[in-house]
Amino acid sequence: MTRKKGFLPSMIFGTVILATISIAAWLLLGGKGIKDKIKDGLTDDETSLITAMEDIEEVENKHGNIRNLDGLNTFINNMKNEVKSNLDVISYGIEGQKVTETITFNGENVNVYRSVDGEFIEEFQCKDLVKEESLQGKEYVLKQCTGHFMGETVLLSAPIEE
């Protein structure tokens, strides 16, 4: 026994497939024209933030092997000079989870957006990010934080360079 398929379900199915292909093509090709139209309706600050987020610098900590620590030092220098900045600090859990802390300096505070494997965990604001050096190494510490996290926390620890 065969089941008859109607005209309407076939049209809906075809439309869904066409829409999926269109969205995939737009994502693969970048959708630059659409991005530009969206940016036209934003303020200059919002546009510059989107542009900065598109090519955000990364510092990566793979179980003590740190790549691009200069990016974090540049971020701190930008804060001292009141230059708006963005940075991703990426580390990995013992089971391979990717922890991303996107830090943004808006000219006043450091905003921290923390996610694990792309899933939001928490967001908080801090008054400062400082580099503290000792005989054991360097610690980059977020100070006077409020929001989902209160107090201070170590963003990254780095051994002394030999």
Order of alpha helices (4+ residues) and beta strands (2+ residues): alpha-alpha-alpha-beta-beta-alpha-beta-beta-beta-beta-beta-beta
